[in-house]
Amino acid sequence: MLDYHTLETLRTHHPAWRLLNSPHAPLIASFLQRVFIIPNVRMIAAIDLAEMLEDDLYVLREQLGEQAFPKRGLEYLNDWTGNDKAWLRKFYLTGSDEAQFNLSSASEKID
């Protein structure tokens, strides 16, 4: 049942609600959709994903100013994996020291 308390719990705890409440929601949602959902990609190496995000951030900083997105791409990606956000999952394949990223199950349901 979607009563007040249920919705308030979702608003404060569900990753999709936290994403929509984020001041960077347009960047995050559009980026994740473009690199994961539209091309149906399941995982991307950290270095490649960070480079893609850096390209997007460069364009946005040119349009909005440096203060709009002050952190480096990899910092944002690592932030998006945190328990307080959980929009991405960071992991390592067996025998590899290169980090990989994929969408969290909550992010896959956002589209």
Jmol script that loads the backbone (N, CA, C; Angstrom):
load data "model"
ATOM      1  N   MET A   1       0.846  -1.175   0.000  1.00  0.00           N
ATOM      2  CA  MET A   1       0.000   0.000   0.000  1.00  0.00           C
ATOM      3  C   MET A   1       0.897   1.247   0.000  1.00  0.00           C
ATOM      4  N   LEU A   2       0.564   2.195  -0.815  1.00  0.00           N
ATOM      5  CA  LEU A   2       1.368   3.414  -0.911  1.00  0.00           C
ATOM      6  C   LEU A   2       0.804   4.509  -0.011  1.00  0.00           C
ATOM      7  N   ASP A   3       0.938   4.292   1.279  1.00  0.00           N
ATOM      8  CA  ASP A   3       0.524   5.317   2.232  1.00  0.00           C
ATOM      9  C   ASP A   3       1.695   6.262   2.496  1.00  0.00           C
ATOM     10  N   TYR A   4       1.472   7.251   3.296  1.00  0.00           N
ATOM     11  CA  TYR A   4       2.492   8.267   3.592  1.00  0.00           C
ATOM     12  C   TYR A   4       3.777   7.634   4.097  1.00  0.00           C
ATOM     13  N   HIS A   5       3.688   6.763   5.063  1.00  0.00           N
ATOM     14  CA  HIS A   5       4.880   6.188   5.694  1.00  0.00           C
ATOM     15  C   HIS A   5       5.670   5.309   4.724  1.00  0.00           C
ATOM     16  N   THR A   6       4.984   4.573   3.892  1.00  0.00           N
ATOM     17  CA  THR A   6       5.656   3.749   2.893  1.00  0.00           C
ATOM     18  C   THR A   6       6.416   4.634   1.914  1.00  0.00           C
ATOM     19  N   LEU A   7       5.754   5.669   1.431  1.00  0.00           N
ATOM     20  CA  LEU A   7       6.390   6.572   0.476  1.00  0.00           C
ATOM     21  C   LEU A   7       7.538   7.350   1.108  1.00  0.00           C
ATOM     22  N   GLU A   8       7.390   7.741   2.349  1.00  0.00           N
ATOM     23  CA  GLU A   8       8.466   8.454   3.038  1.00  0.00           C
ATOM     24  C   GLU A   8       9.678   7.540   3.208  1.00  0.00           C
ATOM     25  N   THR A   9       9.452   6.282   3.521  1.00  0.00           N
ATOM     26  CA  THR A   9      10.545   5.315   3.640  1.00  0.00           C
ATOM     27  C   THR A   9      11.232   5.130   2.294  1.00  0.00           C
ATOM     28  N   LEU A  10      10.459   4.981   1.233  1.00  0.00           N
ATOM     29  CA  LEU A  10      11.047   4.871  -0.106  1.00  0.00           C
ATOM     30  C   LEU A  10      11.836   6.125  -0.461  1.00  0.00           C
ATOM     31  N   ARG A  11      11.285   7.282  -0.169  1.00  0.00           N
ATOM     32  CA  ARG A  11      11.939   8.549  -0.507  1.00  0.00           C
ATOM     33  C   ARG A  11      13.299   8.669   0.165  1.00  0.00           C
ATOM     34  N   THR A  12      13.416   8.202   1.362  1.00  0.00           N
ATOM     35  CA  THR A  12      14.675   8.356   2.090  1.00  0.00           C
ATOM     36  C   THR A  12      15.639   7.180   1.934  1.00  0.00           C
ATOM     37  N   HIS A  13      15.144   6.017   1.475  1.00  0.00           N
ATOM     38  CA  HIS A  13      16.006   4.842   1.435  1.00  0.00           C
ATOM     39  C   HIS A  13      16.212   4.216   0.061  1.00  0.00           C
ATOM     40  N   HIS A  14      15.308   4.416  -0.861  1.00  0.00           N
ATOM     41  CA  HIS A  14      15.427   3.748  -2.156  1.00  0.00           C
ATOM     42  C   HIS A  14      16.362   4.527  -3.077  1.00  0.00           C
ATOM     43  N   PRO A  15      17.321   3.842  -3.709  1.00  0.00           N
ATOM     44  CA  PRO A  15      18.283   4.521  -4.584  1.00  0.00           C
ATOM     45  C   PRO A  15      17.639   5.344  -5.709  1.00  0.00           C
ATOM     46  N   ALA A  16      16.543   4.872  -6.272  1.00  0.00           N
ATOM     47  CA  ALA A  16      15.894   5.615  -7.357  1.00  0.00           C
ATOM     48  C   ALA A  16      15.352   6.952  -6.857  1.00  0.00           C
ATOM     49  N   TRP A  17      14.769   6.959  -5.692  1.00  0.00           N
ATOM     50  CA  TRP A  17      14.273   8.215  -5.120  1.00  0.00           C
ATOM     51  C   TRP A  17      15.440   9.151  -4.805  1.00  0.00           C
ATOM     52  N   ARG A  18      16.522   8.595  -4.254  1.00  0.00           N
ATOM     53  CA  ARG A  18      17.683   9.438  -3.938  1.00  0.00           C
ATOM     54  C   ARG A  18      18.281  10.019  -5.205  1.00  0.00           C
ATOM     55  N   LEU A  19      18.268   9.249  -6.287  1.00  0.00           N
ATOM     56  CA  LEU A  19      18.770   9.759  -7.558  1.00  0.00           C
ATOM     57  C   LEU A  19      17.923  10.931  -8.028  1.00  0.00           C
ATOM     58  N   LEU A  20      16.627  10.771  -8.020  1.00  0.00           N
ATOM     59  CA  LEU A  20      15.752  11.847  -8.478  1.00  0.00           C
ATOM     60  C   LEU A  20      15.850  13.087  -7.595  1.00  0.00           C
ATOM     61  N   ASN A  21      16.230  12.890  -6.354  1.00  0.00           N
ATOM     62  CA  ASN A  21      16.380  14.000  -5.410  1.00  0.00           C
ATOM     63  C   ASN A  21      17.756  14.660  -5.484  1.00  0.00           C
ATOM     64  N   SER A  22      18.680  14.047  -6.195  1.00  0.00           N
ATOM     65  CA  SER A  22      20.044  14.568  -6.295  1.00  0.00           C
ATOM     66  C   SER A  22      20.093  15.827  -7.157  1.00  0.00           C
ATOM     67  N   PRO A  23      20.914  16.806  -6.771  1.00  0.00           N
ATOM     68  CA  PRO A  23      21.067  17.992  -7.627  1.00  0.00           C
ATOM     69  C   PRO A  23      21.732  17.657  -8.959  1.00  0.00           C
ATOM     70  N   HIS A  24      22.403  16.509  -9.038  1.00  0.00           N
ATOM     71  CA  HIS A  24      23.049  16.081 -10.282  1.00  0.00           C
ATOM     72  C   HIS A  24      22.240  15.023 -11.029  1.00  0.00           C
ATOM     73  N   ALA A  25      20.964  14.877 -10.694  1.00  0.00           N
ATOM     74  CA  ALA A  25      20.120  13.847 -11.304  1.00  0.00           C
ATOM     75  C   ALA A  25      20.135  13.880 -12.829  1.00  0.00           C
ATOM     76  N   PRO A  26      20.050  15.046 -13.473  1.00  0.00           N
ATOM     77  CA  PRO A  26      20.070  15.031 -14.944  1.00  0.00           C
ATOM     78  C   PRO A  26      21.370  14.446 -15.505  1.00  0.00           C
ATOM     79  N   LEU A  27      22.502  14.771 -14.900  1.00  0.00           N
ATOM     80  CA  LEU A  27      23.779  14.219 -15.339  1.00  0.00           C
ATOM     81  C   LEU A  27      23.808  12.706 -15.120  1.00  0.00           C
ATOM     82  N   ILE A  28      23.480  12.287 -13.929  1.00  0.00           N
ATOM     83  CA  ILE A  28      23.584  10.884 -13.560  1.00  0.00           C
ATOM     84  C   ILE A  28      22.658  10.018 -14.414  1.00  0.00           C
ATOM     85  N   ALA A  29      21.392  10.373 -14.456  1.00  0.00           N
ATOM     86  CA  ALA A  29      20.419   9.558 -15.187  1.00  0.00           C
ATOM     87  C   ALA A  29      20.729   9.514 -16.677  1.00  0.00           C
ATOM     88  N   SER A  30      21.062  10.656 -17.263  1.00  0.00           N
ATOM     89  CA  SER A  30      21.341  10.673 -18.703  1.00  0.00           C
ATOM     90  C   SER A  30      22.623   9.905 -19.020  1.00  0.00           C
ATOM     91  N   PHE A  31      23.630  10.041 -18.186  1.00  0.00           N
ATOM     92  CA  PHE A  31      24.889   9.341 -18.405  1.00  0.00           C
ATOM     93  C   PHE A  31      24.703   7.825 -18.285  1.00  0.00           C
ATOM     94  N   LEU A  32      24.055   7.384 -17.216  1.00  0.00           N
ATOM     95  CA  LEU A  32      23.865   5.949 -17.024  1.00  0.00           C
ATOM     96  C   LEU A  32      23.009   5.348 -18.135  1.00  0.00           C
ATOM     97  N   GLN A  33      22.006   6.083 -18.566  1.00  0.00           N
ATOM     98  CA  GLN A  33      21.166   5.584 -19.650  1.00  0.00           C
ATOM     99  C   GLN A  33      21.964   5.471 -20.951  1.00  0.00           C
ATOM    100  N   ARG A  34      22.760   6.489 -21.235  1.00  0.00           N
ATOM    101  CA  ARG A  34      23.511   6.512 -22.486  1.00  0.00           C
ATOM    102  C   ARG A  34      24.584   5.423 -22.549  1.00  0.00           C
ATOM    103  N   VAL A  35      25.281   5.176 -21.438  1.00  0.00           N
ATOM    104  CA  VAL A  35      26.410   4.231 -21.501  1.00  0.00           C
ATOM    105  C   VAL A  35      26.037   2.795 -21.136  1.00  0.00           C
ATOM    106  N   PHE A  36      24.979   2.596 -20.369  1.00  0.00           N
ATOM    107  CA  PHE A  36      24.598   1.242 -19.978  1.00  0.00           C
ATOM    108  C   PHE A  36      23.287   0.771 -20.630  1.00  0.00           C
ATOM    109  N   ILE A  37      22.238   1.534 -20.473  1.00  0.00           N
ATOM    110  CA  ILE A  37      20.905   1.056 -20.841  1.00  0.00           C
ATOM    111  C   ILE A  37      20.687   1.030 -22.353  1.00  0.00           C
ATOM    112  N   ILE A  38      20.929   2.132 -23.031  1.00  0.00           N
ATOM    113  CA  ILE A  38      20.665   2.176 -24.473  1.00  0.00           C
ATOM    114  C   ILE A  38      21.501   1.143 -25.238  1.00  0.00           C
ATOM    115  N   PRO A  39      22.820   1.059 -24.990  1.00  0.00           N
ATOM    116  CA  PRO A  39      23.593   0.043 -25.730  1.00  0.00           C
ATOM    117  C   PRO A  39      23.518  -1.357 -25.112  1.00  0.00           C
ATOM    118  N   ASN A  40      22.745  -1.508 -24.026  1.00  0.00           N
ATOM    119  CA  ASN A  40      22.586  -2.787 -23.338  1.00  0.00           C
ATOM    120  C   ASN A  40      23.938  -3.366 -22.903  1.00  0.00           C
ATOM    121  N   VAL A  41      24.740  -2.518 -22.268  1.00  0.00           N
ATOM    122  CA  VAL A  41      26.058  -2.913 -21.764  1.00  0.00           C
ATOM    123  C   VAL A  41      25.909  -3.299 -20.297  1.00  0.00           C
ATOM    124  N   ARG A  42      26.490  -4.421 -19.918  1.00  0.00           N
ATOM    125  CA  ARG A  42      26.369  -4.919 -18.549  1.00  0.00           C
ATOM    126  C   ARG A  42      27.488  -4.455 -17.628  1.00  0.00           C
ATOM    127  N   MET A  43      28.706  -4.306 -18.148  1.00  0.00           N
ATOM    128  CA  MET A  43      29.809  -3.829 -17.304  1.00  0.00           C
ATOM    129  C   MET A  43      30.804  -3.066 -18.157  1.00  0.00           C
ATOM    130  N   ILE A  44      31.472  -2.116 -17.509  1.00  0.00           N
ATOM    131  CA  ILE A  44      32.456  -1.277 -18.180  1.00  0.00           C
ATOM    132  C   ILE A  44      33.649  -1.114 -17.242  1.00  0.00           C
ATOM    133  N   ALA A  45      34.844  -1.211 -17.797  1.00  0.00           N
ATOM    134  CA  ALA A  45      36.059  -1.002 -17.008  1.00  0.00           C
ATOM    135  C   ALA A  45      36.069   0.419 -16.452  1.00  0.00           C
ATOM    136  N   ALA A  46      36.561   0.554 -15.241  1.00  0.00           N
ATOM    137  CA  ALA A  46      36.578   1.848 -14.561  1.00  0.00           C
ATOM    138  C   ALA A  46      37.261   2.923 -15.393  1.00  0.00           C
ATOM    139  N   ILE A  47      38.388   2.598 -15.986  1.00  0.00           N
ATOM    140  CA  ILE A  47      39.128   3.598 -16.756  1.00  0.00           C
ATOM    141  C   ILE A  47      38.323   4.082 -17.962  1.00  0.00           C
ATOM    142  N   ASP A  48      37.600   3.186 -18.614  1.00  0.00           N
ATOM    143  CA  ASP A  48      36.791   3.559 -19.772  1.00  0.00           C
ATOM    144  C   ASP A  48      35.569   4.378 -19.355  1.00  0.00           C
ATOM    145  N   LEU A  49      34.918   3.951 -18.286  1.00  0.00           N
ATOM    146  CA  LEU A  49      33.744   4.666 -17.816  1.00  0.00           C
ATOM    147  C   LEU A  49      34.112   6.061 -17.319  1.00  0.00           C
ATOM    148  N   ALA A  50      35.232   6.161 -16.609  1.00  0.00           N
ATOM    149  CA  ALA A  50      35.691   7.464 -16.124  1.00  0.00           C
ATOM    150  C   ALA A  50      36.007   8.398 -17.290  1.00  0.00           C
ATOM    151  N   GLU A  51      36.589   7.862 -18.346  1.00  0.00           N
ATOM    152  CA  GLU A  51      36.901   8.679 -19.520  1.00  0.00           C
ATOM    153  C   GLU A  51      35.621   9.171 -20.200  1.00  0.00           C
ATOM    154  N   MET A  52      34.620   8.305 -20.294  1.00  0.00           N
ATOM    155  CA  MET A  52      33.337   8.724 -20.879  1.00  0.00           C
ATOM    156  C   MET A  52      32.695   9.828 -20.048  1.00  0.00           C
ATOM    157  N   LEU A  53      32.753   9.671 -18.729  1.00  0.00           N
ATOM    158  CA  LEU A  53      32.176  10.688 -17.861  1.00  0.00           C
ATOM    159  C   LEU A  53      32.971  11.982 -17.948  1.00  0.00           C
ATOM    160  N   GLU A  54      34.287  11.898 -18.012  1.00  0.00           N
ATOM    161  CA  GLU A  54      35.112  13.101 -18.160  1.00  0.00           C
ATOM    162  C   GLU A  54      34.725  13.879 -19.418  1.00  0.00           C
ATOM    163  N   ASP A  55      34.445  13.169 -20.517  1.00  0.00           N
ATOM    164  CA  ASP A  55      34.022  13.832 -21.742  1.00  0.00           C
ATOM    165  C   ASP A  55      32.721  14.594 -21.528  1.00  0.00           C
ATOM    166  N   ASP A  56      31.769  13.969 -20.855  1.00  0.00           N
ATOM    167  CA  ASP A  56      30.494  14.637 -20.570  1.00  0.00           C
ATOM    168  C   ASP A  56      30.698  15.833 -19.644  1.00  0.00           C
ATOM    169  N   LEU A  57      31.525  15.646 -18.616  1.00  0.00           N
ATOM    170  CA  LEU A  57      31.778  16.729 -17.667  1.00  0.00           C
ATOM    171  C   LEU A  57      32.452  17.912 -18.353  1.00  0.00           C
ATOM    172  N   TYR A  58      33.359  17.644 -19.278  1.00  0.00           N
ATOM    173  CA  TYR A  58      34.032  18.712 -20.009  1.00  0.00           C
ATOM    174  C   TYR A  58      33.012  19.576 -20.741  1.00  0.00           C
ATOM    175  N   VAL A  59      32.101  18.940 -21.447  1.00  0.00           N
ATOM    176  CA  VAL A  59      31.077  19.680 -22.196  1.00  0.00           C
ATOM    177  C   VAL A  59      30.201  20.485 -21.245  1.00  0.00           C
ATOM    178  N   LEU A  60      29.776  19.855 -20.157  1.00  0.00           N
ATOM    179  CA  LEU A  60      28.914  20.554 -19.197  1.00  0.00           C
ATOM    180  C   LEU A  60      29.641  21.719 -18.526  1.00  0.00           C
ATOM    181  N   ARG A  61      30.909  21.547 -18.215  1.00  0.00           N
ATOM    182  CA  ARG A  61      31.678  22.643 -17.606  1.00  0.00           C
ATOM    183  C   ARG A  61      31.842  23.799 -18.579  1.00  0.00           C
ATOM    184  N   GLU A  62      31.995  23.492 -19.861  1.00  0.00           N
ATOM    185  CA  GLU A  62      32.073  24.550 -20.872  1.00  0.00           C
ATOM    186  C   GLU A  62      30.772  25.339 -20.916  1.00  0.00           C
ATOM    187  N   GLN A  63      29.659  24.676 -20.739  1.00  0.00           N
ATOM    188  CA  GLN A  63      28.347  25.309 -20.802  1.00  0.00           C
ATOM    189  C   GLN A  63      27.959  25.993 -19.489  1.00  0.00           C
ATOM    190  N   LEU A  64      28.267  25.332 -18.368  1.00  0.00           N
ATOM    191  CA  LEU A  64      27.764  25.779 -17.066  1.00  0.00           C
ATOM    192  C   LEU A  64      28.812  26.394 -16.154  1.00  0.00           C
ATOM    193  N   GLY A  65      30.078  26.253 -16.501  1.00  0.00           N
ATOM    194  CA  GLY A  65      31.151  26.741 -15.656  1.00  0.00           C
ATOM    195  C   GLY A  65      31.760  25.618 -14.839  1.00  0.00           C
ATOM    196  N   GLU A  66      33.013  25.805 -14.465  1.00  0.00           N
ATOM    197  CA  GLU A  66      33.758  24.786 -13.717  1.00  0.00           C
ATOM    198  C   GLU A  66      33.092  24.396 -12.395  1.00  0.00           C
ATOM    199  N   GLN A  67      32.422  25.335 -11.755  1.00  0.00           N
ATOM    200  CA  GLN A  67      31.833  25.074 -10.448  1.00  0.00           C
ATOM    201  C   GLN A  67      30.670  24.094 -10.507  1.00  0.00           C
ATOM    202  N   ALA A  68      30.097  23.874 -11.696  1.00  0.00           N
ATOM    203  CA  ALA A  68      28.939  22.985 -11.817  1.00  0.00           C
ATOM    204  C   ALA A  68      29.290  21.551 -11.415  1.00  0.00           C
ATOM    205  N   PHE A  69      30.442  21.087 -11.822  1.00  0.00           N
ATOM    206  CA  PHE A  69      30.886  19.718 -11.528  1.00  0.00           C
ATOM    207  C   PHE A  69      32.371  19.755 -11.193  1.00  0.00           C
ATOM    208  N   PRO A  70      32.712  20.049  -9.940  1.00  0.00           N
ATOM    209  CA  PRO A  70      34.109  20.292  -9.578  1.00  0.00           C
ATOM    210  C   PRO A  70      34.990  19.045  -9.434  1.00  0.00           C
ATOM    211  N   LYS A  71      34.384  17.864  -9.311  1.00  0.00           N
ATOM    212  CA  LYS A  71      35.181  16.658  -9.091  1.00  0.00           C
ATOM    213  C   LYS A  71      35.550  15.991 -10.412  1.00  0.00           C
ATOM    214  N   ARG A  72      36.551  15.106 -10.345  1.00  0.00           N
ATOM    215  CA  ARG A  72      36.949  14.302 -11.499  1.00  0.00           C
ATOM    216  C   ARG A  72      35.913  13.192 -11.718  1.00  0.00           C
ATOM    217  N   GLY A  73      35.888  12.680 -12.933  1.00  0.00           N
ATOM    218  CA  GLY A  73      34.914  11.654 -13.273  1.00  0.00           C
ATOM    219  C   GLY A  73      34.954  10.439 -12.366  1.00  0.00           C
ATOM    220  N   LEU A  74      36.161   9.921 -12.101  1.00  0.00           N
ATOM    221  CA  LEU A  74      36.278   8.738 -11.260  1.00  0.00           C
ATOM    222  C   LEU A  74      35.776   8.999  -9.840  1.00  0.00           C
ATOM    223  N   GLU A  75      35.958  10.212  -9.356  1.00  0.00           N
ATOM    224  CA  GLU A  75      35.435  10.551  -8.029  1.00  0.00           C
ATOM    225  C   GLU A  75      33.913  10.458  -8.009  1.00  0.00           C
ATOM    226  N   TYR A  76      33.270  10.961  -9.064  1.00  0.00           N
ATOM    227  CA  TYR A  76      31.813  10.849  -9.142  1.00  0.00           C
ATOM    228  C   TYR A  76      31.391   9.385  -9.210  1.00  0.00           C
ATOM    229  N   LEU A  77      32.072   8.597 -10.037  1.00  0.00           N
ATOM    230  CA  LEU A  77      31.717   7.188 -10.158  1.00  0.00           C
ATOM    231  C   LEU A  77      31.833   6.463  -8.825  1.00  0.00           C
ATOM    232  N   ASN A  78      32.928   6.702  -8.109  1.00  0.00           N
ATOM    233  CA  ASN A  78      33.093   6.071  -6.797  1.00  0.00           C
ATOM    234  C   ASN A  78      32.026   6.542  -5.823  1.00  0.00           C
ATOM    235  N   ASP A  79      31.659   7.803  -5.918  1.00  0.00           N
ATOM    236  CA  ASP A  79      30.604   8.352  -5.073  1.00  0.00           C
ATOM    237  C   ASP A  79      29.267   7.674  -5.377  1.00  0.00           C
ATOM    238  N   TRP A  80      29.015   7.413  -6.639  1.00  0.00           N
ATOM    239  CA  TRP A  80      27.747   6.797  -7.050  1.00  0.00           C
ATOM    240  C   TRP A  80      27.638   5.334  -6.636  1.00  0.00           C
ATOM    241  N   THR A  81      28.745   4.735  -6.173  1.00  0.00           N
ATOM    242  CA  THR A  81      28.705   3.353  -5.687  1.00  0.00           C
ATOM    243  C   THR A  81      28.478   3.275  -4.184  1.00  0.00           C
ATOM    244  N   GLY A  82      28.574   4.395  -3.508  1.00  0.00           N
ATOM    245  CA  GLY A  82      28.456   4.408  -2.052  1.00  0.00           C
ATOM    246  C   GLY A  82      27.102   3.909  -1.572  1.00  0.00           C
ATOM    247  N   ASN A  83      27.062   3.406  -0.359  1.00  0.00           N
ATOM    248  CA  ASN A  83      25.819   2.898   0.226  1.00  0.00           C
ATOM    249  C   ASN A  83      24.724   3.949   0.290  1.00  0.00           C
ATOM    250  N   ASP A  84      25.115   5.215   0.390  1.00  0.00           N
ATOM    251  CA  ASP A  84      24.114   6.272   0.466  1.00  0.00           C
ATOM    252  C   ASP A  84      23.493   6.574  -0.899  1.00  0.00           C
ATOM    253  N   LYS A  85      24.086   6.038  -1.981  1.00  0.00           N
ATOM    254  CA  LYS A  85      23.546   6.274  -3.318  1.00  0.00           C
ATOM    255  C   LYS A  85      23.215   4.947  -3.992  1.00  0.00           C
ATOM    256  N   ALA A  86      24.204   4.098  -4.184  1.00  0.00           N
ATOM    257  CA  ALA A  86      24.012   2.751  -4.729  1.00  0.00           C
ATOM    258  C   ALA A  86      23.427   2.737  -6.140  1.00  0.00           C
ATOM    259  N   TRP A  87      23.884   3.675  -6.982  1.00  0.00           N
ATOM    260  CA  TRP A  87      23.419   3.700  -8.371  1.00  0.00           C
ATOM    261  C   TRP A  87      24.299   2.842  -9.264  1.00  0.00           C
ATOM    262  N   LEU A  88      25.537   2.628  -8.844  1.00  0.00           N
ATOM    263  CA  LEU A  88      26.478   1.770  -9.548  1.00  0.00           C
ATOM    264  C   LEU A  88      27.055   0.760  -8.575  1.00  0.00           C
ATOM    265  N   ARG A  89      27.573  -0.323  -9.135  1.00  0.00           N
ATOM    266  CA  ARG A  89      28.279  -1.318  -8.336  1.00  0.00           C
ATOM    267  C   ARG A  89      29.693  -1.419  -8.891  1.00  0.00           C
ATOM    268  N   LYS A  90      30.680  -1.343  -8.004  1.00  0.00           N
ATOM    269  CA  LYS A  90      32.087  -1.469  -8.382  1.00  0.00           C
ATOM    270  C   LYS A  90      32.579  -2.826  -7.897  1.00  0.00           C
ATOM    271  N   PHE A  91      33.271  -3.535  -8.781  1.00  0.00           N
ATOM    272  CA  PHE A  91      33.739  -4.870  -8.429  1.00  0.00           C
ATOM    273  C   PHE A  91      34.984  -5.197  -9.245  1.00  0.00           C
ATOM    274  N   TYR A  92      35.605  -6.301  -8.887  1.00  0.00           N
ATOM    275  CA  TYR A  92      36.808  -6.774  -9.571  1.00  0.00           C
ATOM    276  C   TYR A  92      36.563  -8.188 -10.068  1.00  0.00           C
ATOM    277  N   LEU A  93      36.891  -8.437 -11.315  1.00  0.00           N
ATOM    278  CA  LEU A  93      36.801  -9.786 -11.853  1.00  0.00           C
ATOM    279  C   LEU A  93      37.910 -10.641 -11.244  1.00  0.00           C
ATOM    280  N   THR A  94      37.658 -11.906 -11.099  1.00  0.00           N
ATOM    281  CA  THR A  94      38.645 -12.825 -10.542  1.00  0.00           C
ATOM    282  C   THR A  94      39.944 -12.747 -11.336  1.00  0.00           C
ATOM    283  N   GLY A  95      41.036 -12.547 -10.613  1.00  0.00           N
ATOM    284  CA  GLY A  95      42.350 -12.492 -11.240  1.00  0.00           C
ATOM    285  C   GLY A  95      42.702 -11.158 -11.867  1.00  0.00           C
ATOM    286  N   SER A  96      41.874 -10.149 -11.669  1.00  0.00           N
ATOM    287  CA  SER A  96      42.128  -8.832 -12.259  1.00  0.00           C
ATOM    288  C   SER A  96      42.204  -7.778 -11.158  1.00  0.00           C
ATOM    289  N   ASP A  97      43.079  -6.807 -11.372  1.00  0.00           N
ATOM    290  CA  ASP A  97      43.138  -5.692 -10.422  1.00  0.00           C
ATOM    291  C   ASP A  97      42.524  -4.429 -11.013  1.00  0.00           C
ATOM    292  N   GLU A  98      41.833  -4.579 -12.151  1.00  0.00           N
ATOM    293  CA  GLU A  98      41.156  -3.440 -12.772  1.00  0.00           C
ATOM    294  C   GLU A  98      39.688  -3.438 -12.368  1.00  0.00           C
ATOM    295  N   ALA A  99      39.258  -2.338 -11.775  1.00  0.00           N
ATOM    296  CA  ALA A  99      37.871  -2.218 -11.334  1.00  0.00           C
ATOM    297  C   ALA A  99      36.925  -2.184 -12.526  1.00  0.00           C
ATOM    298  N   GLN A 100      35.750  -2.747 -12.302  1.00  0.00           N
ATOM    299  CA  GLN A 100      34.659  -2.733 -13.276  1.00  0.00           C
ATOM    300  C   GLN A 100      33.453  -2.079 -12.612  1.00  0.00           C
ATOM    301  N   PHE A 101      32.597  -1.517 -13.421  1.00  0.00           N
ATOM    302  CA  PHE A 101      31.348  -0.949 -12.926  1.00  0.00           C
ATOM    303  C   PHE A 101      30.184  -1.566 -13.675  1.00  0.00           C
ATOM    304  N   ASN A 102      29.067  -1.728 -12.969  1.00  0.00           N
ATOM    305  CA  ASN A 102      27.811  -2.027 -13.625  1.00  0.00           C
ATOM    306  C   ASN A 102      26.688  -1.322 -12.868  1.00  0.00           C
ATOM    307  N   LEU A 103      25.520  -1.279 -13.500  1.00  0.00           N
ATOM    308  CA  LEU A 103      24.391  -0.644 -12.852  1.00  0.00           C
ATOM    309  C   LEU A 103      23.925  -1.480 -11.672  1.00  0.00           C
ATOM    310  N   SER A 104      23.523  -0.818 -10.623  1.00  0.00           N
ATOM    311  CA  SER A 104      22.895  -1.540  -9.525  1.00  0.00           C
ATOM    312  C   SER A 104      21.507  -1.972  -9.996  1.00  0.00           C
ATOM    313  N   SER A 105      20.923  -2.940  -9.327  1.00  0.00           N
ATOM    314  CA  SER A 105      19.590  -3.396  -9.729  1.00  0.00           C
ATOM    315  C   SER A 105      18.566  -2.267  -9.608  1.00  0.00           C
ATOM    316  N   ALA A 106      18.724  -1.401  -8.635  1.00  0.00           N
ATOM    317  CA  ALA A 106      17.812  -0.269  -8.489  1.00  0.00           C
ATOM    318  C   ALA A 106      17.915   0.692  -9.666  1.00  0.00           C
ATOM    319  N   SER A 107      19.130   0.919 -10.173  1.00  0.00           N
ATOM    320  CA  SER A 107      19.312   1.811 -11.315  1.00  0.00           C
ATOM    321  C   SER A 107      18.748   1.216 -12.589  1.00  0.00           C
ATOM    322  N   GLU A 108      18.812  -0.084 -12.731  1.00  0.00           N
ATOM    323  CA  GLU A 108      18.259  -0.721 -13.921  1.00  0.00           C
ATOM    324  C   GLU A 108      16.759  -0.539 -14.001  1.00  0.00           C
ATOM    325  N   LYS A 109      16.121  -0.381 -12.877  1.00  0.00           N
ATOM    326  CA  LYS A 109      14.661  -0.228 -12.846  1.00  0.00           C
ATOM    327  C   LYS A 109      14.231   1.219 -13.075  1.00  0.00           C
ATOM    328  N   ILE A 110      15.166   2.169 -13.070  1.00  0.00           N
ATOM    329  CA  ILE A 110      14.819   3.578 -13.214  1.00  0.00           C
ATOM    330  C   ILE A 110      14.325   3.894 -14.614  1.00  0.00           C
ATOM    331  N   ASP A 111      14.894   3.238 -15.619  1.00  0.00           N
ATOM    332  CA  ASP A 111      14.510   3.565 -16.978  1.00  0.00           C
ATOM    333  C   ASP A 111      13.067   3.232 -17.208  1.00  0.00           C
TER     334      ASP A 111
END
end "model"
wireframe off; spacefill off
backbone 0.3
color backbone group
